[in-house]
Amino acid sequence: MIRKFATPLFAAFITVLLTAGACHAAENYVAENNYKITVGTGVRVRAAPSTSATEVGKLTLGTDFASSQRTAESVKIGNQSAYWYQVDAPLKGWIFGGFLRSFDPAQADNARLTLIRDKIGAADKLYDGYDNKSPLSFSDAVETSQFAHTAAAASKDAEARGELELAYWRAVQLSLFPITSADSAKPPYAAWLKQLGDNAFHSEPSDSYLVKPENFWTLADLHAKDAIGDAIAWQAANAFVGGECEGSIGCMSARSLMMEGEYLKRFPHGKHAEDALKAAAATLDFIKQDWKNQPDEGKDVDLKAWQAILAPLTDSAATKAARKTLQDIQALNH
């Protein structure tokens, strides 16, 4: 008799416990209906909102998704305090909010551009791998380039698309800085170089891999009439051409003409015209000083091209000085 009465009483007790547990669990989460975007590379998705929970997978930089709920309380991980957010696609699990940012699908370009600028700076920010070193590791640079490529393809705005397309080549160059010929056949570099194909080349003097400058100039042509065209042309003017002139005035003239000279031809009053002119003037100064020492090289210095480039520039002191140097070289040529 006791067992007959105890069974329904025990079942009722268990039901109360489960209901209380479910209510308590529900109190741990808050319903969400917001979009988020990942701001880090290789962002971990976990089975539960905890760093000790099983890792389900990783999301790449710039992945946006709809979050259905978050934890009721924020937690501190490292130096960041944030909620955990649930994600249902492309993976199902939880992501710590320190690796996320709010995302408005209607303002997707702005969000993606902000993310790119956070990673590699403004569109005209230059890196040389030496004094201005890459802010990204190899793997982060590769992932950033892939994000920029995908974002550019999705953009319908010419200005945003131009900056994102430029960001792709900039990030690719950042990914190439760590690679030397000794590493080129090793993973993960070998696969990346194979994927890039003819878009990258090896420069023997510096033993480095570089993005072909033509990629930047082709992009500059596509956006010649857009505001972003100035920054693209500036990056193209500073793209690495490889090799060495070894003091040859003919080589130095040709190289300067196709770099800062080409920028000045396209943007004689551009944002970076002053810096481009300084570089061009330095080349002209060297040509003038060494002209008599290289009588056979003078024929390779295109003086008419230099005259055409300097003519439309603003009549600043620097411009007048460069024109005077050119006149002196022309006098030496007669």
GIPEZI-V818736 format. One record per pair of residues at least 6 apart in sequence whose ideal C-beta (glycine too) atoms are under 8 Angstrom apart, sorted by sequence separation. I is the first residue (numbers start at 1). J is the second residue. D is the distance in whole Angstrom. If there is no record, write none. Layout:
BEGIN
((I,J,D) (I,J,D))
END
This chain:
BEGIN
((47,53,5) (48,54,8) (59,65,8) (75,81,7) (87,93,6) (117,123,8) (126,132,6) (127,133,7) (155,161,4) (183,189,5) (184,190,6) (202,208,7) (203,209,8) (223,229,4) (245,251,4) (264,270,8) (267,273,6) (270,276,8) (313,319,5) (46,53,4) (47,54,4) (74,81,5) (75,82,7) (86,93,8) (87,94,7) (104,111,7) (120,127,8) (127,134,6) (134,141,7) (193,200,6) (202,209,6) (203,210,6) (245,252,5) (263,270,7) (291,298,6) (46,54,7) (47,55,8) (74,82,6) (75,83,8) (86,94,6) (87,95,6) (103,111,5) (127,135,8) (136,144,6) (201,209,7) (202,210,8) (46,55,6) (47,56,6) (74,83,5) (75,84,7) (85,94,7) (152,161,5) (155,164,6) (184,193,6) (200,209,5) (201,210,6) (220,229,6) (223,232,6) (263,272,7) (264,273,6) (310,319,7) (45,55,7) (46,56,6) (73,83,8) (84,94,5) (85,95,5) (101,111,7) (179,189,5) (200,210,7) (245,255,6) (263,273,8) (44,55,5) (45,56,5) (84,95,7) (200,211,6) (201,212,6) (45,57,5) (71,83,5) (84,96,6) (85,97,6) (152,164,4) (199,211,6) (200,212,7) (220,232,4) (264,276,5) (310,322,6) (44,57,8) (45,58,7) (70,83,4) (71,84,5) (84,97,7) (151,164,5) (152,165,5) (199,212,6) (219,232,5) (220,233,5) (263,276,5) (264,277,7) (310,323,5) (44,58,6) (45,59,6) (70,84,6) (82,96,6) (83,97,5) (101,115,8) (121,135,8) (179,193,7) (198,212,7) (241,255,6) (287,301,6) (43,58,6) (70,85,5) (82,97,3) (85,100,6) (120,135,7) (149,164,8) (152,167,8) (260,275,8) (261,276,8) (42,58,5) (43,59,5) (69,85,8) (70,86,7) (80,96,8) (82,98,5) (119,135,7) (120,136,7) (148,164,5) (152,168,6) (193,209,7) (199,215,6) (216,232,7) (217,233,8) (220,236,5) (260,276,4) (264,280,7) (310,326,6) (43,60,8) (69,86,5) (81,98,8) (119,136,7) (148,165,8) (175,192,7) (219,236,8) (241,258,8) (260,277,8) (42,60,7) (43,61,8) (67,85,4) (68,86,5) (80,98,4) (82,100,8) (184,202,7) (241,259,7) (41,60,7) (67,86,6) (77,96,6) (148,167,4) (149,168,5) (216,235,5) (217,236,5) (260,279,4) (261,280,6) (307,326,6) (41,61,5) (43,63,8) (67,87,6) (68,88,6) (78,98,7) (148,168,4) (216,236,3) (239,259,8) (259,279,8) (260,280,5) (306,326,5) (38,59,5) (40,61,7) (75,96,8) (77,98,6) (119,140,8) (181,202,6) (238,259,7) (38,60,7) (39,61,7) (49,71,5) (65,87,5) (66,88,7) (145,167,8) (237,259,5) (284,306,7) (38,61,6) (65,88,8) (66,89,8) (74,97,8) (144,167,8) (145,168,5) (148,171,6) (213,236,6) (216,239,5) (237,260,5) (256,279,7) (303,326,7) (38,62,6) (65,89,6) (120,144,7) (172,196,7) (176,200,6) (215,239,8) (256,280,6) (37,62,6) (38,63,5) (65,90,7) (119,144,5) (184,209,7) (237,262,6) (37,63,7) (38,64,8) (51,77,6) (145,171,4) (181,207,6) (213,239,4) (236,262,7) (237,263,4) (303,329,7) (37,64,4) (63,90,7) (70,97,7) (144,171,4) (145,172,5) (172,199,7) (180,207,5) (212,239,8) (213,240,7) (236,263,7) (256,283,4) (303,330,6) (36,64,7) (37,65,8) (59,87,8) (116,144,7) (172,200,7) (180,208,7) (211,239,7) (213,241,6) (301,329,7) (35,64,6) (36,65,6) (142,171,8) (145,174,8) (179,208,7) (210,239,8) (211,240,8) (233,262,7) (234,263,6) (280,309,7) (35,65,7) (36,66,8) (141,171,5) (144,174,8) (145,175,6) (179,209,5) (210,240,4) (233,263,5) (253,283,7) (280,310,8) (303,333,7) (35,66,6) (36,67,5) (59,90,7) (116,147,8) (141,172,8) (177,208,7) (210,241,8) (252,283,6) (34,66,7) (35,67,7) (59,91,7) (115,147,8) (116,148,6) (176,208,7) (208,240,8) (210,242,6) (33,66,7) (34,67,5) (141,174,4) (142,175,5) (176,209,4) (233,266,5) (33,67,8) (50,84,8) (57,91,5) (141,175,4) (176,210,6) (233,267,6) (252,286,6) (253,287,6) (298,332,8) (32,67,5) (33,68,7) (49,84,3) (56,91,5) (112,147,8) (116,151,7) (136,171,7) (176,211,7) (237,272,8) (252,287,7) (298,333,6) (32,68,6) (56,92,7) (57,93,8) (59,95,7) (206,242,7) (234,270,8) (277,313,7) (31,68,7) (32,69,5) (49,86,8) (56,93,4) (138,175,6) (173,210,7) (203,240,7) (205,242,7) (229,266,8) (230,267,5) (233,270,7) (234,271,7) (249,286,7) (281,318,7) (288,325,5) (31,69,5) (32,70,5) (136,174,5) (173,211,5) (204,242,8) (205,243,6) (229,267,8) (234,272,5) (249,287,5) (284,322,6) (291,329,6) (30,69,6) (64,103,5) (112,151,4) (135,174,8) (136,175,8) (172,211,6) (203,242,3) (204,243,8) (205,244,5) (237,276,6) (29,69,5) (30,70,5) (123,163,5) (134,174,4) (138,178,5) (202,242,8) (203,243,6) (230,270,5) (231,271,8) (273,313,7) (278,318,7) (281,321,7) (285,325,6) (288,328,5) (292,332,7) (29,70,7) (30,71,7) (53,94,7) (64,105,7) (138,179,8) (201,242,7) (230,271,5) (249,290,6) (268,309,8) (273,314,7) (277,318,6) (281,322,4) (284,325,5) (288,329,5) (291,332,5) (29,71,6) (30,72,5) (45,87,6) (109,151,8) (169,211,6) (224,266,7) (230,272,7) (234,276,8) (249,291,7) (274,316,8) (277,319,6) (280,322,7) (284,326,6) (287,329,6) (291,333,8) (28,71,6) (29,72,6) (112,155,8) (123,166,6) (127,170,8) (134,177,5) (247,290,7) (265,308,7) (28,72,5) (64,108,8) (123,167,7) (133,177,8) (134,178,8) (250,294,8) (261,305,7) (265,309,5) (268,312,4) (269,313,8) (274,318,7) (281,325,7) (288,332,7) (27,72,6) (28,73,8) (48,93,8) (49,94,4) (51,96,8) (213,258,8) (217,262,7) (249,294,5) (257,302,7) (261,306,7) (264,309,5) (268,313,5) (269,314,6) (277,322,6) (284,329,7) (45,91,5) (47,93,6) (48,94,6) (108,154,7) (109,155,5) (127,173,7) (169,215,5) (220,266,7) (248,294,7) (251,297,8) (254,300,7) (264,310,8) (268,314,8) (45,92,8) (46,93,5) (47,94,7) (49,96,8) (64,111,8) (108,155,8) (113,160,6) (116,163,7) (120,167,6) (127,174,6) (169,216,6) (250,297,4) (253,300,7) (45,93,4) (46,94,5) (109,157,6) (112,160,8) (116,164,7) (129,177,4) (249,297,5) (250,298,8) (253,301,4) (254,302,7) (257,305,6) (261,309,5) (36,85,6) (45,94,7) (46,95,8) (139,188,7) (248,297,6) (249,298,7) (250,299,7) (251,300,8) (253,302,7) (257,306,7) (264,313,7) (45,95,6) (62,112,6) (110,160,8) (113,163,6) (120,170,6) (127,177,8) (138,188,7) (142,192,6) (166,216,8) (169,219,7) (250,300,3) (36,87,8) (44,95,7) (109,160,4) (113,164,7) (116,167,5) (120,171,6) (138,189,8) (249,300,8) (250,301,6) (43,95,6) (44,96,8) (112,164,7) (119,171,8) (248,300,8) (249,301,6) (257,309,7) (32,85,7) (62,115,6) (166,219,6) (253,306,8) (32,86,7) (61,115,7) (120,174,7) (165,219,6) (43,99,5) (29,86,8) (38,95,7) (43,100,8) (162,219,7) (165,222,8) (61,119,8) (36,95,8) (40,99,4) (39,99,6) (162,222,7) (36,97,8) (38,99,6) (39,100,7) (162,223,4) (38,100,6) (39,101,5) (166,228,7) (37,100,7) (36,100,4) (37,101,5) (162,226,5) (36,101,7) (37,102,8) (158,223,7) (163,228,5) (166,231,7) (170,235,7) (36,102,7) (37,103,4) (162,228,4) (166,232,5) (169,235,8) (173,239,8) (35,102,7) (36,103,6) (159,226,6) (162,229,7) (173,240,8) (34,102,7) (35,103,4) (158,226,5) (159,227,6) (163,231,7) (35,104,7) (159,228,5) (166,235,6) (35,105,6) (158,228,8) (162,232,6) (37,111,6) (37,112,8) (39,115,6) (37,115,7) (39,118,7) (61,140,8) (129,208,7) (61,143,5) (60,143,6) (61,144,6) (62,147,4) (60,146,7) (61,147,5) (60,147,7) (62,150,7) (62,151,6) (42,139,8) (41,139,7) (41,140,5) (42,143,7) (41,143,4) (41,144,7) (123,228,6) (124,230,8) (124,231,4) (123,231,4) (126,234,8) (122,231,8) (123,232,8) (126,235,7) (124,234,5) (124,235,7) (123,235,8) (126,238,5) (124,271,7) (124,272,7))
END
